[in-house]
Amino acid sequence: MQAQDYLFVRAFVPFAASVLIKAWKESDESGDLEVLLGGVASLEDEISWFKKEASKWGISLSEVVPQQANKKYLG
């Protein structure tokens, strides 16, 4: 279980949402939205997995401090 990966995925969600909105506004292809929606659903599955694994190992994800690489990404 890598808590830093959890932070990375959580921070990626707003970006994915912004891409989804842009595609919805600008794309003529409904397939574009379907691909993006599938990606967002995968992110939710991944976050749920991280939460389950953290619980199993007694890790409090709310207490995880981002390491330098994640700070740069999140910043």
Jmol script that loads the backbone (N, CA, C; Angstrom):
load data "model"
ATOM      1  N   MET A   1       0.858  -1.183   0.000  1.00  0.00           N
ATOM      2  CA  MET A   1       0.000   0.000   0.000  1.00  0.00           C
ATOM      3  C   MET A   1       0.888   1.225   0.000  1.00  0.00           C
ATOM      4  N   GLN A   2       0.745   2.026  -0.982  1.00  0.00           N
ATOM      5  CA  GLN A   2       1.556   3.231  -1.093  1.00  0.00           C
ATOM      6  C   GLN A   2       0.667   4.452  -0.888  1.00  0.00           C
ATOM      7  N   ALA A   3       0.777   5.053   0.280  1.00  0.00           N
ATOM      8  CA  ALA A   3      -0.072   6.197   0.619  1.00  0.00           C
ATOM      9  C   ALA A   3       0.197   7.383  -0.295  1.00  0.00           C
ATOM     10  N   GLN A   4       1.420   7.531  -0.784  1.00  0.00           N
ATOM     11  CA  GLN A   4       1.740   8.631  -1.689  1.00  0.00           C
ATOM     12  C   GLN A   4       0.976   8.486  -3.009  1.00  0.00           C
ATOM     13  N   ASP A   5       0.798   7.248  -3.459  1.00  0.00           N
ATOM     14  CA  ASP A   5       0.019   7.008  -4.674  1.00  0.00           C
ATOM     15  C   ASP A   5      -1.436   7.432  -4.478  1.00  0.00           C
ATOM     16  N   TYR A   6      -1.955   7.180  -3.290  1.00  0.00           N
ATOM     17  CA  TYR A   6      -3.318   7.597  -2.967  1.00  0.00           C
ATOM     18  C   TYR A   6      -3.441   9.107  -3.105  1.00  0.00           C
ATOM     19  N   LEU A   7      -2.486   9.848  -2.543  1.00  0.00           N
ATOM     20  CA  LEU A   7      -2.521  11.309  -2.644  1.00  0.00           C
ATOM     21  C   LEU A   7      -2.454  11.755  -4.106  1.00  0.00           C
ATOM     22  N   PHE A   8      -1.630  11.093  -4.886  1.00  0.00           N
ATOM     23  CA  PHE A   8      -1.476  11.414  -6.307  1.00  0.00           C
ATOM     24  C   PHE A   8      -2.799  11.215  -7.047  1.00  0.00           C
ATOM     25  N   VAL A   9      -3.436  10.087  -6.823  1.00  0.00           N
ATOM     26  CA  VAL A   9      -4.698   9.795  -7.517  1.00  0.00           C
ATOM     27  C   VAL A   9      -5.782  10.777  -7.096  1.00  0.00           C
ATOM     28  N   ARG A  10      -5.864  11.062  -5.807  1.00  0.00           N
ATOM     29  CA  ARG A  10      -6.868  12.030  -5.330  1.00  0.00           C
ATOM     30  C   ARG A  10      -6.660  13.395  -5.987  1.00  0.00           C
ATOM     31  N   ALA A  11      -5.422  13.807  -6.132  1.00  0.00           N
ATOM     32  CA  ALA A  11      -5.140  15.103  -6.742  1.00  0.00           C
ATOM     33  C   ALA A  11      -5.415  15.085  -8.242  1.00  0.00           C
ATOM     34  N   PHE A  12      -5.374  13.912  -8.858  1.00  0.00           N
ATOM     35  CA  PHE A  12      -5.611  13.790 -10.294  1.00  0.00           C
ATOM     36  C   PHE A  12      -7.091  13.917 -10.651  1.00  0.00           C
ATOM     37  N   VAL A  13      -7.967  13.616  -9.704  1.00  0.00           N
ATOM     38  CA  VAL A  13      -9.407  13.622  -9.965  1.00  0.00           C
ATOM     39  C   VAL A  13      -9.909  14.982 -10.474  1.00  0.00           C
ATOM     40  N   PRO A  14      -9.572  16.109  -9.840  1.00  0.00           N
ATOM     41  CA  PRO A  14     -10.052  17.396 -10.364  1.00  0.00           C
ATOM     42  C   PRO A  14      -9.561  17.678 -11.795  1.00  0.00           C
ATOM     43  N   PHE A  15      -8.334  17.252 -12.102  1.00  0.00           N
ATOM     44  CA  PHE A  15      -7.833  17.424 -13.464  1.00  0.00           C
ATOM     45  C   PHE A  15      -8.673  16.613 -14.445  1.00  0.00           C
ATOM     46  N   ALA A  16      -8.940  15.358 -14.095  1.00  0.00           N
ATOM     47  CA  ALA A  16      -9.749  14.513 -14.968  1.00  0.00           C
ATOM     48  C   ALA A  16     -11.140  15.112 -15.162  1.00  0.00           C
ATOM     49  N   ALA A  17     -11.692  15.685 -14.111  1.00  0.00           N
ATOM     50  CA  ALA A  17     -13.011  16.321 -14.216  1.00  0.00           C
ATOM     51  C   ALA A  17     -12.965  17.522 -15.155  1.00  0.00           C
ATOM     52  N   SER A  18     -11.884  18.296 -15.090  1.00  0.00           N
ATOM     53  CA  SER A  18     -11.781  19.459 -15.977  1.00  0.00           C
ATOM     54  C   SER A  18     -11.669  19.033 -17.445  1.00  0.00           C
ATOM     55  N   VAL A  19     -10.972  17.941 -17.691  1.00  0.00           N
ATOM     56  CA  VAL A  19     -10.861  17.421 -19.058  1.00  0.00           C
ATOM     57  C   VAL A  19     -12.227  16.928 -19.530  1.00  0.00           C
ATOM     58  N   LEU A  20     -12.962  16.281 -18.654  1.00  0.00           N
ATOM     59  CA  LEU A  20     -14.298  15.796 -18.991  1.00  0.00           C
ATOM     60  C   LEU A  20     -15.213  16.957 -19.380  1.00  0.00           C
ATOM     61  N   ILE A  21     -15.180  18.027 -18.626  1.00  0.00           N
ATOM     62  CA  ILE A  21     -16.007  19.201 -18.934  1.00  0.00           C
ATOM     63  C   ILE A  21     -15.599  19.812 -20.266  1.00  0.00           C
ATOM     64  N   LYS A  22     -14.298  19.930 -20.485  1.00  0.00           N
ATOM     65  CA  LYS A  22     -13.812  20.500 -21.754  1.00  0.00           C
ATOM     66  C   LYS A  22     -14.246  19.627 -22.934  1.00  0.00           C
ATOM     67  N   ALA A  23     -14.119  18.330 -22.785  1.00  0.00           N
ATOM     68  CA  ALA A  23     -14.520  17.425 -23.870  1.00  0.00           C
ATOM     69  C   ALA A  23     -16.022  17.518 -24.115  1.00  0.00           C
ATOM     70  N   TRP A  24     -16.797  17.617 -23.056  1.00  0.00           N
ATOM     71  CA  TRP A  24     -18.249  17.723 -23.197  1.00  0.00           C
ATOM     72  C   TRP A  24     -18.622  18.979 -23.972  1.00  0.00           C
ATOM     73  N   LYS A  25     -17.910  20.068 -23.715  1.00  0.00           N
ATOM     74  CA  LYS A  25     -18.216  21.338 -24.380  1.00  0.00           C
ATOM     75  C   LYS A  25     -17.706  21.390 -25.814  1.00  0.00           C
ATOM     76  N   GLU A  26     -16.588  20.730 -26.097  1.00  0.00           N
ATOM     77  CA  GLU A  26     -15.905  20.949 -27.371  1.00  0.00           C
ATOM     78  C   GLU A  26     -15.911  19.767 -28.332  1.00  0.00           C
ATOM     79  N   SER A  27     -16.281  18.597 -27.885  1.00  0.00           N
ATOM     80  CA  SER A  27     -16.184  17.424 -28.749  1.00  0.00           C
ATOM     81  C   SER A  27     -17.505  17.109 -29.425  1.00  0.00           C
ATOM     82  N   ASP A  28     -17.402  16.722 -30.675  1.00  0.00           N
ATOM     83  CA  ASP A  28     -18.574  16.265 -31.412  1.00  0.00           C
ATOM     84  C   ASP A  28     -18.730  14.745 -31.326  1.00  0.00           C
ATOM     85  N   GLU A  29     -17.739  14.094 -30.777  1.00  0.00           N
ATOM     86  CA  GLU A  29     -17.725  12.635 -30.716  1.00  0.00           C
ATOM     87  C   GLU A  29     -18.176  12.158 -29.338  1.00  0.00           C
ATOM     88  N   SER A  30     -19.268  11.432 -29.268  1.00  0.00           N
ATOM     89  CA  SER A  30     -19.738  10.931 -27.976  1.00  0.00           C
ATOM     90  C   SER A  30     -18.768   9.902 -27.392  1.00  0.00           C
ATOM     91  N   GLY A  31     -17.985   9.268 -28.238  1.00  0.00           N
ATOM     92  CA  GLY A  31     -17.003   8.288 -27.777  1.00  0.00           C
ATOM     93  C   GLY A  31     -15.946   8.908 -26.884  1.00  0.00           C
ATOM     94  N   ASP A  32     -15.630  10.192 -27.122  1.00  0.00           N
ATOM     95  CA  ASP A  32     -14.652  10.880 -26.280  1.00  0.00           C
ATOM     96  C   ASP A  32     -15.126  10.908 -24.837  1.00  0.00           C
ATOM     97  N   LEU A  33     -16.382  11.246 -24.640  1.00  0.00           N
ATOM     98  CA  LEU A  33     -16.926  11.312 -23.293  1.00  0.00           C
ATOM     99  C   LEU A  33     -16.963   9.939 -22.635  1.00  0.00           C
ATOM    100  N   GLU A  34     -17.289   8.930 -23.405  1.00  0.00           N
ATOM    101  CA  GLU A  34     -17.349   7.581 -22.855  1.00  0.00           C
ATOM    102  C   GLU A  34     -15.983   7.121 -22.350  1.00  0.00           C
ATOM    103  N   VAL A  35     -14.947   7.429 -23.101  1.00  0.00           N
ATOM    104  CA  VAL A  35     -13.589   7.067 -22.686  1.00  0.00           C
ATOM    105  C   VAL A  35     -13.222   7.791 -21.394  1.00  0.00           C
ATOM    106  N   LEU A  36     -13.509   9.084 -21.354  1.00  0.00           N
ATOM    107  CA  LEU A  36     -13.195   9.868 -20.156  1.00  0.00           C
ATOM    108  C   LEU A  36     -13.999   9.414 -18.945  1.00  0.00           C
ATOM    109  N   LEU A  37     -15.267   9.122 -19.142  1.00  0.00           N
ATOM    110  CA  LEU A  37     -16.089   8.634 -18.033  1.00  0.00           C
ATOM    111  C   LEU A  37     -15.563   7.304 -17.496  1.00  0.00           C
ATOM    112  N   GLY A  38     -15.111   6.452 -18.386  1.00  0.00           N
ATOM    113  CA  GLY A  38     -14.517   5.190 -17.957  1.00  0.00           C
ATOM    114  C   GLY A  38     -13.268   5.416 -17.124  1.00  0.00           C
ATOM    115  N   GLY A  39     -12.483   6.412 -17.514  1.00  0.00           N
ATOM    116  CA  GLY A  39     -11.284   6.750 -16.747  1.00  0.00           C
ATOM    117  C   GLY A  39     -11.625   7.272 -15.364  1.00  0.00           C
ATOM    118  N   VAL A  40     -12.645   8.113 -15.271  1.00  0.00           N
ATOM    119  CA  VAL A  40     -13.064   8.645 -13.977  1.00  0.00           C
ATOM    120  C   VAL A  40     -13.574   7.504 -13.086  1.00  0.00           C
ATOM    121  N   ALA A  41     -14.327   6.592 -13.657  1.00  0.00           N
ATOM    122  CA  ALA A  41     -14.812   5.442 -12.890  1.00  0.00           C
ATOM    123  C   ALA A  41     -13.635   4.612 -12.374  1.00  0.00           C
ATOM    124  N   SER A  42     -12.608   4.476 -13.173  1.00  0.00           N
ATOM    125  CA  SER A  42     -11.421   3.731 -12.741  1.00  0.00           C
ATOM    126  C   SER A  42     -10.736   4.420 -11.570  1.00  0.00           C
ATOM    127  N   LEU A  43     -10.719   5.751 -11.594  1.00  0.00           N
ATOM    128  CA  LEU A  43     -10.118   6.489 -10.483  1.00  0.00           C
ATOM    129  C   LEU A  43     -10.879   6.235  -9.189  1.00  0.00           C
ATOM    130  N   GLU A  44     -12.190   6.193  -9.270  1.00  0.00           N
ATOM    131  CA  GLU A  44     -13.004   5.922  -8.085  1.00  0.00           C
ATOM    132  C   GLU A  44     -12.705   4.528  -7.551  1.00  0.00           C
ATOM    133  N   ASP A  45     -12.570   3.558  -8.457  1.00  0.00           N
ATOM    134  CA  ASP A  45     -12.230   2.197  -8.043  1.00  0.00           C
ATOM    135  C   ASP A  45     -10.869   2.162  -7.359  1.00  0.00           C
ATOM    136  N   GLU A  46      -9.916   2.911  -7.905  1.00  0.00           N
ATOM    137  CA  GLU A  46      -8.570   2.926  -7.342  1.00  0.00           C
ATOM    138  C   GLU A  46      -8.559   3.573  -5.954  1.00  0.00           C
ATOM    139  N   ILE A  47      -9.281   4.670  -5.793  1.00  0.00           N
ATOM    140  CA  ILE A  47      -9.361   5.322  -4.483  1.00  0.00           C
ATOM    141  C   ILE A  47     -10.010   4.395  -3.465  1.00  0.00           C
ATOM    142  N   SER A  48     -11.051   3.700  -3.868  1.00  0.00           N
ATOM    143  CA  SER A  48     -11.706   2.744  -2.965  1.00  0.00           C
ATOM    144  C   SER A  48     -10.749   1.641  -2.547  1.00  0.00           C
ATOM    145  N   TRP A  49      -9.941   1.163  -3.486  1.00  0.00           N
ATOM    146  CA  TRP A  49      -8.954   0.119  -3.177  1.00  0.00           C
ATOM    147  C   TRP A  49      -7.932   0.640  -2.174  1.00  0.00           C
ATOM    148  N   PHE A  50      -7.436   1.858  -2.390  1.00  0.00           N
ATOM    149  CA  PHE A  50      -6.473   2.435  -1.453  1.00  0.00           C
ATOM    150  C   PHE A  50      -7.067   2.517  -0.048  1.00  0.00           C
ATOM    151  N   LYS A  51      -8.319   2.967   0.047  1.00  0.00           N
ATOM    152  CA  LYS A  51      -8.969   3.079   1.354  1.00  0.00           C
ATOM    153  C   LYS A  51      -9.094   1.716   2.028  1.00  0.00           C
ATOM    154  N   LYS A  52      -9.466   0.709   1.255  1.00  0.00           N
ATOM    155  CA  LYS A  52      -9.611  -0.646   1.800  1.00  0.00           C
ATOM    156  C   LYS A  52      -8.267  -1.181   2.300  1.00  0.00           C
ATOM    157  N   GLU A  53      -7.239  -0.991   1.497  1.00  0.00           N
ATOM    158  CA  GLU A  53      -5.904  -1.471   1.884  1.00  0.00           C
ATOM    159  C   GLU A  53      -5.374  -0.709   3.090  1.00  0.00           C
ATOM    160  N   ALA A  54      -5.604   0.598   3.129  1.00  0.00           N
ATOM    161  CA  ALA A  54      -5.147   1.401   4.265  1.00  0.00           C
ATOM    162  C   ALA A  54      -5.812   0.928   5.546  1.00  0.00           C
ATOM    163  N   SER A  55      -7.094   0.648   5.467  1.00  0.00           N
ATOM    164  CA  SER A  55      -7.821   0.161   6.637  1.00  0.00           C
ATOM    165  C   SER A  55      -7.252  -1.177   7.103  1.00  0.00           C
ATOM    166  N   LYS A  56      -6.945  -2.030   6.137  1.00  0.00           N
ATOM    167  CA  LYS A  56      -6.399  -3.352   6.455  1.00  0.00           C
ATOM    168  C   LYS A  56      -5.058  -3.246   7.190  1.00  0.00           C
ATOM    169  N   TRP A  57      -4.257  -2.233   6.820  1.00  0.00           N
ATOM    170  CA  TRP A  57      -2.923  -2.058   7.392  1.00  0.00           C
ATOM    171  C   TRP A  57      -2.897  -1.030   8.536  1.00  0.00           C
ATOM    172  N   GLY A  58      -4.060  -0.497   8.881  1.00  0.00           N
ATOM    173  CA  GLY A  58      -4.117   0.469   9.971  1.00  0.00           C
ATOM    174  C   GLY A  58      -3.499   1.815   9.636  1.00  0.00           C
ATOM    175  N   ILE A  59      -3.575   2.199   8.380  1.00  0.00           N
ATOM    176  CA  ILE A  59      -3.012   3.477   7.936  1.00  0.00           C
ATOM    177  C   ILE A  59      -4.131   4.500   7.823  1.00  0.00           C
ATOM    178  N   SER A  60      -3.926   5.645   8.428  1.00  0.00           N
ATOM    179  CA  SER A  60      -4.893   6.736   8.329  1.00  0.00           C
ATOM    180  C   SER A  60      -4.492   7.626   7.159  1.00  0.00           C
ATOM    181  N   LEU A  61      -5.235   7.534   6.069  1.00  0.00           N
ATOM    182  CA  LEU A  61      -4.882   8.305   4.873  1.00  0.00           C
ATOM    183  C   LEU A  61      -4.995   9.813   5.094  1.00  0.00           C
ATOM    184  N   SER A  62      -5.818  10.225   6.025  1.00  0.00           N
ATOM    185  CA  SER A  62      -5.952  11.658   6.297  1.00  0.00           C
ATOM    186  C   SER A  62      -4.716  12.223   6.981  1.00  0.00           C
ATOM    187  N   GLU A  63      -3.871  11.352   7.498  1.00  0.00           N
ATOM    188  CA  GLU A  63      -2.662  11.791   8.184  1.00  0.00           C
ATOM    189  C   GLU A  63      -1.402  11.665   7.324  1.00  0.00           C
ATOM    190  N   VAL A  64      -1.543  11.205   6.111  1.00  0.00           N
ATOM    191  CA  VAL A  64      -0.386  11.036   5.235  1.00  0.00           C
ATOM    192  C   VAL A  64       0.111  12.403   4.787  1.00  0.00           C
ATOM    193  N   VAL A  65       1.396  12.613   4.960  1.00  0.00           N
ATOM    194  CA  VAL A  65       2.023  13.867   4.556  1.00  0.00           C
ATOM    195  C   VAL A  65       2.670  13.660   3.187  1.00  0.00           C
ATOM    196  N   PRO A  66       2.358  14.529   2.218  1.00  0.00           N
ATOM    197  CA  PRO A  66       2.950  14.357   0.893  1.00  0.00           C
ATOM    198  C   PRO A  66       4.469  14.494   0.923  1.00  0.00           C
ATOM    199  N   GLN A  67       5.148  13.586   0.238  1.00  0.00           N
ATOM    200  CA  GLN A  67       6.596  13.699   0.072  1.00  0.00           C
ATOM    201  C   GLN A  67       6.876  14.762  -0.990  1.00  0.00           C
ATOM    202  N   GLN A  68       8.134  15.108  -1.162  1.00  0.00           N
ATOM    203  CA  GLN A  68       8.522  16.202  -2.049  1.00  0.00           C
ATOM    204  C   GLN A  68       7.982  16.046  -3.473  1.00  0.00           C
ATOM    205  N   ALA A  69       8.051  14.854  -4.017  1.00  0.00           N
ATOM    206  CA  ALA A  69       7.552  14.655  -5.397  1.00  0.00           C
ATOM    207  C   ALA A  69       6.061  14.960  -5.492  1.00  0.00           C
ATOM    208  N   ASN A  70       5.305  14.527  -4.495  1.00  0.00           N
ATOM    209  CA  ASN A  70       3.876  14.800  -4.503  1.00  0.00           C
ATOM    210  C   ASN A  70       3.592  16.277  -4.253  1.00  0.00           C
ATOM    211  N   LYS A  71       4.392  16.909  -3.412  1.00  0.00           N
ATOM    212  CA  LYS A  71       4.221  18.347  -3.184  1.00  0.00           C
ATOM    213  C   LYS A  71       4.378  19.124  -4.488  1.00  0.00           C
ATOM    214  N   LYS A  72       5.355  18.734  -5.286  1.00  0.00           N
ATOM    215  CA  LYS A  72       5.562  19.410  -6.584  1.00  0.00           C
ATOM    216  C   LYS A  72       4.378  19.168  -7.511  1.00  0.00           C
ATOM    217  N   TYR A  73       3.863  17.950  -7.503  1.00  0.00           N
ATOM    218  CA  TYR A  73       2.721  17.624  -8.353  1.00  0.00           C
ATOM    219  C   TYR A  73       1.474  18.357  -7.883  1.00  0.00           C
ATOM    220  N   LEU A  74       1.253  18.352  -6.577  1.00  0.00           N
ATOM    221  CA  LEU A  74       0.046  18.955  -6.014  1.00  0.00           C
ATOM    222  C   LEU A  74       0.073  20.471  -6.075  1.00  0.00           C
ATOM    223  N   GLY A  75       1.291  21.052  -6.085  1.00  0.00           N
ATOM    224  CA  GLY A  75       1.450  22.510  -6.011  1.00  0.00           C
ATOM    225  C   GLY A  75       0.947  23.195  -7.202  1.00  0.00           C
TER     226      GLY A  75
END
end "model"
wireframe off; spacefill off
backbone 0.3
color backbone group
